[in-house]
Amino acid sequence: MDPEILPCIRWLMVCLILAMAARTYLKFLSLKFPDGGFILSLGIAMAVTFVSVWLLCTVFKADFDTPICVIVPLLYAVPGLLLNIKRGCFEKKRIKERAEERKRFILGFAVFVLLFLIAFWVKGFRPDIDHQTEQYMDYGFMTAMYRQKCMPFEDMWFAGRDVNYYYLGQAVAVFICYLAGVIPAYGYNLMLCMIFAYLALGTFSLTEAFLSNMGDIKKINCVTGGIMSSVMCSMGGNGHWIIYGMIGQLKEKMLYGKVMTRYWFPMSTLFIGYSPITMDRAKHEFPSYTMVLGDLHAHVVNILFTISLLMLLFDYALKDREDDKYREIFNPDILLIALLLGLFKGTNFWDFPIYFIVAGSVILFCDIKKYGPTPGTIAAVILKGLIVYATGALIMLPFQKTYVMPLSGIHLCDSHSPVYKLLIIWFVHLLMALSLLIYIAYSGHGDPPVHMHAAAAVTMCGLGLLLLPEIIYVKDIYGEVYQRYNTMFKLTFQGFILLSVAGGICIGVFIGKKYLNVLACIFCVAAIALGSYMGWSVKEWFGNVFDASARKGINATAFIDTDKSYDDVREAIKIINSDSSRHLRIIEEAGNSYSSNNRLSVFTGASTIAGWYVHEWVWHNDSKAIHERNDEVRDFYESGNEERCRRMIEKYDIDYIFVGPDTTGKYVVDYGGFINLGEHVWESDDKSHMLIRIGDG
């Protein structure tokens, strides 16, 4: 059997088992999802079981390893199984309904598998960990957790200190690795495949279920809206792709007989401040770009939980009015929303304030519709907000105790995006969003039903996320030119998701309605045009994915065995990976961000003294500490003083000294300071590169 097939099967089986375990507990749902609740069940199961494992490992110092990762889900699954058996015995009247639900659940899993396998096939054409993106960091987090088996884990680029970043997203990936018996080399790419399938099916299921619940929309229209939402969210680019990619290249071909300017797919994310170059540069990323590029970064992993949160919010909105508005405080939707929002603090901190506002807006709009704009209603909403905030804060208290926010406050923007650029990027999403809001405002004689209040809240929040980076920014280390870069990046990424869902709702509502049918058809064409972005970017990044002979497999580190640039680090990686010690510290070059530096720590999970410079600076919001360590590392390699080198080894409790091509390329290495400090477990043929184990020499 192909070595990549078994990890894939095990990963999918874990997804199915987790979803089945959670589905029993989700009988309170009002929405009837076309996937039988598979996506929401999987998301909730991952959130609940992972948070439980993480708390046990953080608070009680249990090993973050296979036993606890298997036992905890079993403890949740067994009562659910017994409950299901009990329901089968005492709810025989619901046999037909439960059989229909099971069919939809199985169909949902089948579609999930299909989407997963498509991503699995495509990813196999370029599975390698790429140092030019955030992948070194993301994979390094996974290898460090996998080696150390503890929470929090020691920073692989700042030996002796716990990582100061929201790392729980990558920890979820390692959690699934343990459950599936898969090493990170396979788990990294399998997680990306899972996120794509989750996003594609999740946005479809969410939108279709919402539209179906309205009652006056034909099933085919609900499905169409769901598909368009999924296409835009999981495969779509932005308006830049349509204007400069599709139309621009077609125009050149018509004028010159060939395409003169090749459209490079990252251009869609780097328009403001880059074309032409200005002193105000920003980024407007979206899910399909990230899926293709292959970053397993915080905002990407958290897609698993943001989609789950939106499902719960729409479910909350569609519940029947309670006799007592305060009883809804103990609504299961509210409790799960609190859990997910709390988890966001550790998976992607930016998503916590974003979705706290989204959740608050949906709950506020819907409660006012249900109970009226009375002081009691507002008080109940505020109370729910406090409970959600307090619950999330309590769950994430162990994380908050060790995590220091590396930010310097919120400031007013003194530079803004050109209006025409914003319109080019967002014109499709804006037209759909504004059309939906206008429709909601004038439908139902000015008094739209409660579910449309939820749609309005989500749409307005999406628009707000596009507008906010033009008003304020969160200050970080990047300086005046890039002051809005991270803020726009993080906010508009989520805005893209929200507006894609709103766009699908808009299409589903408009189809078949007099005067709106033509507009719906135009929006469908626009959504498909946006979705063609992924086809283009896949071709650009992965090559011809129909040529099976060019496929490399799913192992993210297999390239190390054949890549010549790894000739003088390959054996060192193998030796350290064969060392069973959970906590290893090494000394290698102090690296620059987005470079091939620090390969040894990334691919082994061992901690080095100083790693990627800018990343550590951002995480600590202070360049002094990382600067001092950089100087120490330089002195170690260049001083030639054995006593000083020995003191540094003792200071950081170093286990291995590595001299590789990046080391000799960066420093004027004087081997006399450290060559006699341990056993030479590996040397290159010319003896310029080596790995020395401390304490055996």
N, C-alpha and C positions, 0 to 999 in steps of 0.2 A: 504493500500500500504506500502511496505517495506520503512522505512524512508530514506534509502540510494538511492532509485531509483529516486525520484523526483529531488534531487540535481544533479544527473548524467544527467538526461534529460535536465534540465535547462542549465547545463554547455555546453552540446552538441549543444543546440539551440543557445546559445550565439556564439559559434564557427561558426555555419552556417550563422547566421545573419551578423556577422562581415565580414566573407569572401564574402558574397553576396554584402555587401555595398561597399567593396573595388574593387571587380572584374570589376565593371563598369568603374573605372578609369584606369584600366590596359590594355587598348586596344592597347597600344604601343608595347606590347611584341612581339618579333620575335619567340621565342620558343613556340611550341605547346605542352603544358604539357599533359600527359595522364590523369591527374586528373582534367583537365580543368582549371588549375591555382588555384585550391582550396587552396593548401598549401601556395603558395606565397601570395594569397589574404588574407588569415588569418594572416600570419606573418606581412604583410604590414599594415593591418587594426589595429592589436594590437599595432604596433610600432607608427603609426601616432596618433591614438586616445589616447593611453596612454601618449605619450610625451606631447600632448596638455593638457591633464588633469593634468599631473605632473607640467607643466609650470604654469598653472593657480593656482594650489595649492601652488607652491613654491614662485612665484613672487607676486601674488595678494592675497596670504593667504586664498584662498578659501578652504572650508572643503573638505578633501579627503573622500568623502562619496558617497552614492548611487546617489543622484540627479545629481551631476556633472559628475559622471561616466556614467550615462545614457544619459544625455543631449548632451554631446560632440559627442559621436558616432552618435546620431540622426542628429546632425548638418552636419556631413559628409555624412550620408546615404541619406538624402532627396534630395540634389542636384544630387547625383548619380542616384537616382530613376527617377528623372525628365529627366536627360540626357538619361537614358535608354529608357524611353518612346519616347523621341524625335528621338532617333536612330531607334526605331521600326517603326516610321512613315516615316522617310526619307531614310532609308536604306533597303528597301524591297528586294533589290537584294541579300542582305546578310542573308535572312531569313534561308536558308538551313544551311549556315555556323554557324549562331548563334544557331540554334537548335542542331547541332552536338556538339558545345561547351558546351551548357547546359547539354547535356547528359553526357559528360565527367566530367563536374563539379559535377553533381549529383552522378555519379559513384565514383568520388574521395571522396566525402563526405561519401558515403556508406562504402568505404574501411577504411576511417579514423575512422568511428564509430565502425567498426568491430575490428580494432586494439585497439582502446580505450577500448572497452568492454573486450577484452582479458586481457589487463593490469588491468582493473577495477576488474575483477574476481580474478586474481592472487594476486593483492595487498590486497584484502580482507582477505587473510590468515595471513598477518602480517602488519596491518595498524598502529601499535603503534609508537609514537614518541620515538626514542631510544637515550638515553643520551651518548652512547658509540661512536656515530658518530657526524656529524655537525648538526643533526636534531634539537637539542635544540636551537641552534643559529637560524637556518632557520625558525623554527616555532615561536620562540620568536620575530623575526623581524615582522612576519605576525600579531601576536597578538598585538604587540605594535602599529603598524600602524592602525590596525583595531580599537583599543581602542582610540588612540589619534586623528585619523582623520586629520592628518596634515603632511606636507612635508617641510623640513626633520623632522623626528621624534626623540624624546628623546631616547637615548640608554637605553634599559631595564636593562643593567648591569653597567651603569655609570650615575646614576641620576644627572640631572642638565646639562648634555652635550648632544648635538646631536650626533647620531651615526657617527663614522668616518670609514665608509666602503662602498663599492659599493653595495647598497641595492635595486637598482631599479628592479632587477630581482624578488625579493620577492614582491616588490610593484606591479609588473605586475600581480602576482598571486592574490593579494588582489583586484586589479582592476577588474579582472574577477570574483572574489567572489562577489563584489558589483553588477556587471552586472547580475550575475546569481541568486542573492539573496541567496548566500551560505555562511555559517560561515566558518572561517579558519579550524575548526576541520575536515570538509569535503573537503574544498578547497585545503588543503595541498596535499592530495593524489590524488584528481582529477587533479591537475596541473601536477603531475608526470605522470599520465595516458595520459594526453594530450601531454606532451613532447615526450613520447615514440611513440605515434601514429604519431606525427608530424615528428619525426626523421625517422621512418621507411618508411612512405609514401613519405616524402620529398626527401630522398636520392634516392628512386626508381624513382620518378617523374623527378628529376633533371637529373639523369644519362640516363634514357630512352629518355627524350626529347632531350638531347644533341646528343645521338647516332642517333635518328630518323632524326635529322636535317642534318646529313651527307649525306643522300640520297642513298648511295650505300650499306647500311646494311639492311638486311631483318628485318621485324618487330619482328619476334620471337627472333632474336639475340639481338635486342634493349631491348626487355622485359627481356631476360635472363640477360643481363648486368645490367639492373636496379635492378632486384631481387637480384643478387649477391652483388651489392653495398649495398643494404638495409640490407641484411643478415649480411654482415661484419660489417656495421656501427652500426646498432641498436641491434643486437643479438650477435655479434662476440666478442670473446676474442682475445688474442694474441698468438704467437707461443709457449709461456710457457705452455698454456693449451694443445696444441697438443702434445708436447714432454713429459711433466710430468703428464698431466692429462689423455689424451686418450692413448698414447703409453705406458707411464709408468705404468698405472694401468693394461692395457692389458698384458704387459710383466709379471707383478707380478702374475696375474691370471693364466697365462700359466705355470709359473715356480712353483708356490706354491699352485695352485688350488683355491686361493682366493686373494683378494686385501689386501695387508699388510699395505700400506700407503694411507690413505684416502686423496683425493685431496680436500683441503679446498679452495673455489673459490677465496678469496682475495689474495692467493699466486701469482696469475697472475700479480698483481699490486705491489708486494713487492718481487722482485727477486734480484735487484741490491742492494747489501749491506746487505741483510738479509739471503741469502742462499749460503755460510755461512755468519755469521755476520762479517762485516768489519767496518771501521771507515768512510766509505763514503756511506751513505744510501740515497736512492732516491725512487721516486714513479713514476710509469708509468701507470696511470689510463686510462680508456676508457669508452665510454658511457654505454654499457650494464651492466658493473659492478655497475656503479652509479645508474642506473635504478633499479637494483635488491636491492641494499642496501637501497635506498630510501632517499638519501640526496637531498634536494631542494636547492642546493648551487648555487653560482653565475654562475659557468661555465656550470651548468646543465640547468638552466633557459635560458641562452643565446643561447642554441641550437636552440630555436625558431627563433632567428634572424640571427645566423651564416648561417643556411641553406638557409634562405631567401636571404642573401647577395650573397651566391654562385650562386643562381638562377639568380639574377640580373646581376652578373658578366658574366655568360655564355650567358645571353641574350644580353648583351652589345657586347660581342665578335662576336656574329652571326648577328649583324645588318649590313645592306648594307653600303658600303663606302659612306660617305658624300662628296659632292663637295668641301665643305670648312671644313677642319679638326677642325677648331675652333668652328664650330656650335655644335659639339658634347659635348662641355662644358655644354650646356643647355639640353642635353639628359635627359629625365626623369629617366633613369637608374642611371645616375651620381648623380642626386639630391636625389634619394632614398638611394643610397649607402652612401651618405654623412649623411643622417638622421640616418641610421643604425649604421654607425661607430661612430657617436656622441653618440648614445644611449649606445654603448658598454662601454663608459667611466663610466657609472653609473650602468650597469648591471654586467659586469665583466671586469675590467680595463685591465687585461692582454690581452683580445681579441682585444682591440683597436690597439696596435702596431702590433699584429700578422696579423690581417686582413687588416690593412692599407697597409702592405707590400704585402699581397696576392692580394688585389685589385690593387695596383700599378703595380705589376708584370703582371697581366692579361691585364690591360689596356696598359701597355708599349709593351708587346709582340704583342698584337693584332693591336695596332696603327702602329707599325713598319711594320707589314705585310701589313696593308691596305694602308699606305701612304709612306712607305719607310723610311730607317734610316737617315732622314735628320735632320738638326738642328731645322727646323720648327716643325717636328713631336715631337722631344724631348721637345721643348718649350711648345707645346700644352699639352703633358702629364704632365709636371711639373705644368702647370697652372691648370689642372684638379685636381692634387694632392693638390695644395694650396687651391683651392675652396672647395674640399671635407674636408680638414682639418679645414679650417676657418668656414665652415658651421656647422660641428660637434661641434667645440669649442664654437660657438655662442649659439647653442641649449643647450649645457650642461654647459654654463657659471654659472647658479645658483648652479649647483652641484659642480663645480670646486671651487666656492667661499667658500664653507663650508667643502670641502674634502681635507685633507692633506695626501699626499702619505706616507704611513708608511714603506718606503723602504730606503736603504742606498747605492744606486748606483749599477753599474754593474762592476763585477770583472772577471778576468780570472780564470778559474778553475785550481786548483792545484792537482785535483784528477779526474780520468776518469773511465768510466765503462769498465770492461773487454770486449774485442771484441766478445768473444764467447757468452757472455750473451746478448749483443745487437743483435747478429745474431739469437739467440734462440727466443728472444722476437719478432723480427721484420721480420724474414726470409720470411714469406708469403707476407707481404706488400712490402718488398724490391724487391722481385722477380717480382711481378706484376708491380711495379713502374718503375724499371729499364728496364723491357721488353717493357713497353709502350714508354719510352723515346727513346730507341733504335729504335723502330718501327717508331716513329715520325721523328727521325733524318734521317732515310733512306727511308721514304715514300715520294711519290711525287717528286722523283728524287732530294732529298735534299731540296725541297722547299714545305713543308707541307702547307695545307690550313689553313686559319685563325683560324678555330675552334680548330685545333690541337695545335696551338700556345697557346690557352687558357688552354687546357688540360696539355700541357707541363709546363706552369707557375704554375698551381695548384699542379702538381706532384712534381715539384722542390721545391716549398714552403713546401710541406709536408715532403720531405726528409730533408730539411733545419731545420725544427722544431725538427727532431730526432737528428740531428747533433749538433745543437746549445748548448744544455745543457752539451755537452762534451767540449765546448770551453769557454763559459761564464756562469755566474749565477748572479741573482739579490740578493744582500745581504739582509737578514732579521735578525730576532732575534735568529734564531735557532742554531747558532754556527757552528763550523767546521764540525762536523759529519753530520749534516743535511743541509749543505750549498747549495747543489744542489736540495734538496727535492722539494721545491715549484716550482722552475724554470722548472725542468724536468716534474713535474706533470702538470703544466699549458700548457707548450708548446707541449708535446707529446699527450695530450688529443686532441688538435686541429689537430695535425699531423695525428692522427689515423683517424679522420673524413675525412681529405683531401685525404689520401692515400686509404681509403675505396672507395671513389668516383672514384679515379684514377683506382683502381683495377677493378671496375665495367665497366669502359670505356674500359680498356684493354681487358677484357673478351668479351665484345660486339664487339669490333673491330676485335679480333683474330678469333672468331667463323666463320667457313666456309671458311677461307683462307688457301690455300695450305701451308703446312709446319708449320702453326701456330694453326691448329685445335686441334692437340693433346695437345699442350701447353694450349690452352683455356680449354680443358676438365680437365686437371690437376689442373688448377687454380680454376675451378668450384668446384672440389672435395675439394680443400684446403679451399675455402670460406665457403662451407657447414660445414667442420670440425671446422672452427673458430666459425661459427654460433651455433654449438652444445653446446658451452660454456654456453649460456643462459639457455638451457634446464637443464644442470647440476646444475648451480648456483641457479636456481629457486627451484629445488628439495632440494638443501642443505639449502636454506634460508627460503623457504615458506612451505616446507614439501610436502605432497601429495595434489596437487591442484585439483585432481579429486574427492577428498572426500569432498563433499559439507557440511557435518556436522561439519567439522573443520574450516569452514570459519567464520570470526569474523565480517565482514562488513568493511566499508570504513572510519568510524569515527576514526580519529587519536588519540582521547583522551578518547574513551569509556573505555579503559582499566583502567583508573583511578578509576572507580566505583567498580572494582573487584580486583585490584592488592593490596595485603595486605601491600606492602611497602609504599602505599599511604594513609594508614589508618589515619595517623596523619597529613596529609596535605590536604586531600580531602575536608573537610568542609571549610577550609580557602580559597581554590581555588573557591568554590562555592560562598562564601560570597563576595569576591573581584570581581568576575565576575558579581555579581548582583548589584554592586555599579555602578551607571550610570556616575560617574565622568570620564571625558576623560583623565585627567592627574592625575595619582595616583603614589605616591612614598611610598615604603616600605623599611623596614630594615629586612633582613634575612642574613643567613651566607654568608660570602665572599667566593665564590665557586672556586673549581678547575675545569679546563677544562676537558671535557669528563668524567664528573661525574654526579651524580644525584643532585648535588647542584643547588640551584637557581631555583627549580621547580616552586615556587610560581610566580616569575616574568615571567618565560617562558610561563606558562599556563594561565596567566591573562593579560599580556601586561603592568603590572605596572612596574615602574622603581625602581630597588634596588640600594643601594649605591655602591656596588662592586660585580660584577659577575665573570664569568669564567676568571680566572687570565691570562692564556697564550693568550687567544683571545684578551682581552683588551690590553695586552702588545703589541701584534702584531699590533693592530689597531692604537695605539698611538706611536709605536716604542719607547716606554719609559716605563720602569717598575716602575719608581719612583712614579708617580701619583697613579697607582693602588696599589702599595705597601703601600702608606700612607693611602689609604682608607681601605685596609685590616686591618691595625693596628687600625684605628678608629672603625671599626666594632667589632674587638676583644675587644677593650676597653669598648665599649658600653655594651656588654654582660657580661664582666667579672669584671668590676670595682666596681659595686655595689653602685656607686655614682650617686644619682638621679639628682643632679645639672648638672653634666657632660653629662649625658644622655639627659637631657632636652635641653642643648645647642646644642647637635648634632642633635636633632630632629628639632630645629629651623633652624640650618644651612642648612639642606637638605630639609626642609619643608616636613617632613615625615607624612604620613597619617595613616600607619599601622605598628605595630611591630609584627613580627612573630617569634615564638620559635617553631621549629620543630625538628624531629629526627636528621636531619643533623646539626642543630644548637647545640644541646646538645652533639652530637657526636664529634663536633669540638672544642667547648669551654667549660670551666668550668663556667657554667652560674650562675651568681649571680642575682637573680630576683629582689633584693631590689632596683637596680638602675632604673628600668622601670615599675615595676608591678603596680604602682599607677598613671601612666601617661595617662590613658585613660580607655575606657570601654572594658571589656573583652567580645568580641562578640562570642568567641568560646574557649573552653578549653577541653583538653583530660580528660579522667576519672581520671587519677592520677595527673592532674593539672600541669604536667611537660611541656606540649606543649600547646600553646595558640596563639590567634590572638587578638591584642589589637588595637582598633580604637582610634586614638589620638583626644583629644579635647572634649570628652564626659564624661570623668571620673571625 
